[in-house]
Amino acid sequence: MSTRQNNLVLVDPNERLALTLGGSVLYYRRLSLGALAAIERQQLTLLPPAQGRGPRPWLPPQALEAAVAAHVLVGWEGVLGPDGEPVAFGPAAAQRLPIDARRRLVERAYKPELMLGEKI
């Protein structure tokens, strides 16, 4: 029988959680409210005014997802390039993650209850 923690635990910028996808492991941290607010401000786009109204704010969902993934992803193991060779973790390489892997990573960062028992 597992015990569940009932207390709120703040996000530690140095925390490392693991998401296993096939033979690969993505290391990430949870998304804090402060980080999400900052990312949303950075990704906010103003659309042109329409019919006498001022500019309209718009948050492109794909841009938000990519920015969140870039913030929460902190490393990996077992990620291979198109040639089948291991690829070192880095921002440029992380942008090449398949979209389904990125979406699962972002989902985990938003919903930490999905990763109970996976802290490394």
N, C-alpha and C positions, 0 to 999 in steps of 0.2 A: 504494500500500500504506500503510495507516495504522499508526501505532505506538501501542501500548497502554501506559499507565503501569502499572508493577508495584508502585509504592509506595502505601501507605495515605495518603490525604489527609483531614485533619480537616475537619469541616464549618465553613465560615466563615459566621457569622451574616449577613454582607453579600453572600454569593454570590447570583447570579441565574442561574437556568437557565430555559430556555424550553420550553414544551409547546404545540405548534401544534395547534389543534382547528378544522378548517375555516378560516375567515377570521379566527379569533381566536387570540391568543397569551396564555397564562397564564404569568406569571413566578413561580418558586418557588425554594425552597432545599431541600436534602436534609434529611432528618430525622436528628438525632443521637440517640444512645442516651440521653443525659441528658434531652433534650427529650421523647422518648417516655416515659421513666419518669415524668417530672413530669406529663405529660398523662394517663397511666394512673392515677396517684394521684388526680388531680382528678376523673376520670370514674368512679372506683370507687364502687359502690353496695353497701350491705350489705342483703341480703335478710333477712327475719325468720327467727328460729330455727325449726328444724323438729325435732320429736320429741326433745327434750332436748338438742339440739346448739345451739351458739352461732350468732350471725348468720353468714350465708354471703356471702362477697364475690362480686360479679358485675360484670363490665365490659360494659356495653351496647355492642354493636358499632357501632351507628349513631352513638351519642354519641362514641365513640372516633374514628370516621372523620371526623365533623364537626369535632372539636377538632384533629385532625391537619391537616386541610385548612386550618383557620383559622390554624394556626401556620406552615405552609409556604408558603401563598399570599402573595406580596408585591406583586403588581401584575398589570395586564393591559392589552392593547390589542385593539381591535376587538370588545369585548363590547357587545351592544346590548340595550336594554330592549324590552318588549313593543310599544312605539310605533315601534321601528326606529331610535331615536336612540342614540348612544353613551352608555354609563353610566360614570361615574367610578368608579375602584376605591375601595372602602371596606368595612369589616367588615359593615355592613348589606346592602350590595349583594352581597358575596361569599356570604352565606348563601342567596342566591337562585339560585346556580349550579345548573344541572340535575344530578341525581344521577350520571348517567353521566360528566359532565365532572369532578365532584368525585372519583369513584372512580378515574378515570385519573390525576388529579393526585396522589392519595394513593399509588397504585401506583408512580408515578415517584419520589415522595419516599422510599418504602421501598426501591426497587430502582434505585439510581443507575446501574447498568450499562446500563439502558435508555436513558440519555440521553447516552451517550458522543458527544463531538463537538458537543454542543449548548450548551456553556457560552458565555454572552454577556458 
